[in-house]
Amino acid sequence: MSDESDFVITPSSTNLTSNVKLLEKTSEILFLLRLYEKCEAQKKDFDHVMFNDSTLYCPTMFDGWSCWNATLAGETARTPCPNFIVGFDSRRFALRTCLENGTWFQHPVTRKFWSNYTTCIDIEDLKFRKAMNIIYISGYSISLATLLISLVIFLIFKKAMNIIYISGYSISLATLLISLVIFLIFNCWMNDAHSRWILTVPVCLSILVNLAILMNVLRVLLTKLHSNSTNPAPIGIRKAARAALILVPLFGLHHILLPFRPEPKSPWEMVYDVFSAVLVSSQGLCVSILFCFANVDVHGAFRKMFYRLQRRGTHSTMVLHTNYCHSTREFQL
């Protein structure tokens, strides 16, 4: 067995309580229940056949993840690592020790039956997922900061149009905060399963509809500008490009770049994960740049504010200089 002091992975002992909390009533619960029922049937039908009454052995047991076959006392059982646990390598084997007295090993801290799943961890995959977490945290932090700065800018320069922008930013922030609260309370994860097509297909269809709407908007822009401008090509291309940049995040069309997740362990899975982490976590930054930092109206408002401050400073300097000259003249008289 590997060193237990580094880290301990402990599934639930003889029931599925912890797994139910972990998987949050997804389709994997039914899968685990089927494994549990199969393991119990094996225990009932085969344990007494494999060993006679005089043989000391540990009985078949389901630990919440795997079914451990009946094992002779003093031996170590091994079973393939579960392939439904993220970060586990199903080509490796988990270990479980049957003690000399015919009972399964119990962890000295928890005093519960313990299976050694530390051998299942793919260290390289663990490092990669930690890197992904850093990308997500960094991207979301930058996006949140830029969204808050944009909100402050729009609140400073109060105009009727700013209400629309502020509403959009508020919805984005509210969605982010709700997601964080749900995750912190329920530890909710979306798992890969065949039933996800119920959600995936409508999303893909809506993205295709949004793409068609965007193409129509660009067509109308180019058509109108072409008929009204003496030099339509440069103006039309610029206007269409600007409209496309604004409408792509608004319609969620950036998800076209990541339509389907590659199969697990495929060569493209890491590329997909990195690209997805960068793209998804930087949405707030992109929206802030397009609607605020690169907005011509915002630039004009800042120039006017600086011009007013400059004039106010110049006026104050002139007043002080005039008062000083007047006071000096009176003193000389």
LINLINTA-V715634 format. One record per pair of residues at least 24 apart in sequence whose ideal C-beta (glycine too) atoms are under 10 Angstrom apart, sorted by sequence separation. I is the first residue (numbers start at 0). J is the second residue. If there is no record, write none. Layout:
((I:J) (I:J))
This chain:
((37:61) (38:62) (42:66) (45:69) (73:97) (74:98) (92:116) (93:117) (94:118) (254:278) (36:61) (41:66) (42:67) (70:95) (72:97) (73:98) (74:99) (91:116) (93:118) (94:119) (146:171) (147:172) (217:242) (253:278) (254:279) (35:61) (42:68) (67:93) (70:96) (71:97) (72:98) (73:99) (92:118) (93:119) (146:172) (216:242) (217:243) (253:279) (34:61) (35:62) (38:65) (39:66) (41:68) (42:69) (67:94) (68:95) (70:97) (72:99) (73:100) (76:103) (91:118) (92:119) (216:243) (35:63) (38:66) (41:69) (65:93) (67:95) (69:97) (72:100) (73:101) (91:119) (143:171) (253:281) (34:63) (37:66) (38:67) (64:93) (72:101) (75:104) (87:116) (90:119) (91:120) (142:171) (143:172) (146:175) (213:242) (214:243) (217:246) (253:282) (31:61) (34:64) (38:68) (65:95) (67:97) (71:101) (72:102) (88:118) (89:119) (91:121) (213:243) (216:246) (34:65) (35:66) (62:93) (70:101) (87:118) (88:119) (90:121) (251:282) (31:63) (34:66) (84:116) (87:119) (88:120) (89:121) (143:175) (253:285) (31:64) (62:95) (70:103) (86:119) (87:120) (88:121) (142:175) (143:176) (213:246) (86:120) (87:121) (88:122) (212:246) (213:247) (216:250) (248:282) (60:95) (81:116) (84:119) (86:121) (88:123) (248:283) (67:103) (78:114) (80:116) (84:120) (86:122) (88:124) (139:175) (213:249) (82:119) (87:124) (209:246) (210:247) (213:250) (248:285) (249:286) (57:95) (76:114) (77:115) (80:118) (81:119) (86:124) (209:247) (212:250) (247:285) (248:286) (57:96) (58:97) (80:119) (85:124) (86:125) (213:252) (57:97) (75:115) (79:119) (80:120) (85:125) (139:179) (209:249) (210:250) (212:252) (248:288) (249:289) (56:97) (57:98) (62:103) (77:118) (80:121) (86:127) (209:250) (210:251) (244:285) (245:286) (248:289) (249:290) (21:63) (55:97) (86:128) (208:250) (209:251) (210:252) (247:289) (248:290) (55:98) (57:100) (58:101) (60:103) (85:128) (209:252) (246:289) (19:63) (55:99) (57:101) (58:102) (206:250) (244:288) (245:289) (18:63) (55:100) (56:101) (57:102) (58:103) (67:112) (205:250) (206:251) (207:252) (209:254) (210:255) (244:289) (245:290) (15:61) (17:63) (18:64) (55:101) (57:103) (205:251) (206:252) (209:255) (13:60) (14:61) (16:63) (34:81) (54:101) (55:102) (57:104) (67:114) (206:253) (12:60) (13:61) (15:63) (206:254) (207:255) (241:289) (245:293) (12:61) (13:62) (14:63) (15:64) (34:83) (62:111) (65:114) (202:251) (205:254) (206:255) (244:293) (245:294) (11:61) (12:62) (13:63) (31:81) (62:112) (64:114) (10:61) (11:62) (12:63) (50:101) (62:113) (63:114) (65:116) (203:254) (10:62) (11:63) (31:83) (60:112) (62:114) (64:116) (202:254) (203:255) (206:258) (241:293) (9:62) (10:63) (11:64) (30:83) (9:63) (10:64) (60:114) (62:116) (65:119) (241:295) (10:65) (57:112) (64:119) (203:258) (8:64) (27:83) (202:258) (203:259) (27:84) (199:258) (199:259) (22:83) (199:260) (21:84) (195:260) (191:260) (10:81) (191:262) (191:263) (10:84) (0:75) (8:84) (8:87) (167:249) (10:93) (8:93) (12:103) (1:94) (12:105) (0:94) (12:106) (0:95) (0:96) (9:106) (12:109) (13:111) (7:106) (9:108) (12:111) (13:112) (9:109) (11:111) (12:112) (7:108) (10:111) (11:112) (12:113) (7:109) (9:111) (10:112) (12:114) (3:106) (9:112) (10:113) (85:188) (0:104) (3:107) (9:113) (10:114) (3:108) (8:113) (9:114) (85:190) (7:113) (8:114) (10:116) (85:191) (8:115) (9:116) (83:190) (7:115) (8:116) (83:191) (175:283) (7:116) (8:117) (83:192) (3:113) (7:117) (8:118) (6:117) (8:119) (171:282) (172:283) (3:115) (5:117) (8:120) (171:283) (0:113) (1:115) (3:117) (6:120) (0:115) (1:116) (2:117) (168:283) (171:286) (1:117) (171:287) (0:117) (1:118) (0:118) (168:286) (1:120) (167:286) (168:287) (164:286) (168:290) (167:290) (168:291) (164:290) (163:290) (164:291) (164:294) (164:297) (149:283) (152:287) (161:296) (145:281) (146:282) (147:283) (160:296) (161:297) (139:276) (142:279) (146:283) (149:286) (150:287) (153:290) (131:269) (134:272) (138:276) (142:280) (145:283) (146:284) (149:287) (153:291) (158:296) (134:273) (137:276) (138:277) (141:280) (142:281) (144:283) (145:284) (148:287) (149:288) (152:291) (161:300) (124:264) (135:275) (136:276) (137:277) (138:278) (139:279) (140:280) (141:281) (142:282) (143:283) (144:284) (145:285) (146:286) (147:287) (151:291) (152:292) (156:296) (127:268) (131:272) (134:275) (135:276) (138:279) (139:280) (142:283) (143:284) (145:286) (146:287) (149:290) (150:291) (153:294) (156:297) (127:269) (130:272) (131:273) (134:276) (135:277) (138:280) (139:281) (141:283) (142:284) (145:287) (149:291) (152:294) (158:300) (121:264) (130:273) (133:276) (134:277) (137:280) (138:281) (139:282) (140:283) (141:284) (142:285) (144:287) (145:288) (148:291) (149:292) (156:299) (128:272) (131:275) (132:276) (135:279) (136:280) (137:281) (138:282) (139:283) (142:286) (143:287) (148:292) (153:297) (156:300) (124:269) (127:272) (131:276) (134:279) (135:280) (138:283) (139:284) (142:287) (146:291) (149:294) (152:297) (155:300) (156:301) (127:273) (130:276) (134:280) (138:284) (141:287) (145:291) (155:301) (134:281) (145:292) (153:300) (156:303) (149:297) (152:300) (156:304) (131:280) (152:301) (155:304) (23:185) (25:187) (30:192) (23:186) (25:188) (27:190) (22:186) (23:187) (25:189) (26:190) (27:191) (20:185) (21:186) (23:188) (25:190) (26:191) (27:192) (20:186) (22:188) (23:189) (25:191) (26:192) (21:188) (23:190) (25:192) (26:193) (22:190) (26:194) (25:194) (26:195) (25:195) (89:263) (90:264) (89:264) (88:264) (85:263) (82:263) (82:264))
